[in-house]
Amino acid sequence: MANKALLISGIEYKVRKLIEQIRLLRKENKNLQQQTELLQNEKEQLQRMLNDKENKIVKQSLAEALESKYGVEKGLEIIDELIKEIDRSIDVISE
């Protein structure tokens, strides 16, 4: 009978240990999920910043290219025409 009680006691101890490990793993998993979400948000923010900077570089390069080829006034006219064409395209797509 003592062997059964000792066996049961050992099993209960191991079950309690497993339950505690599960609790700790769930807590760690929750923390890791929160960290993942924060990092994902940070990544998205950095991606938006990168896209903005790339757009600025493209605009600056275009402006410099137009300025060097046509001069400031003609370059501005070309940019204005491109903007109007883009606006017309947006209007057509929106319909």
Disulfide bonds with the S-S distance in Angstrom:
none
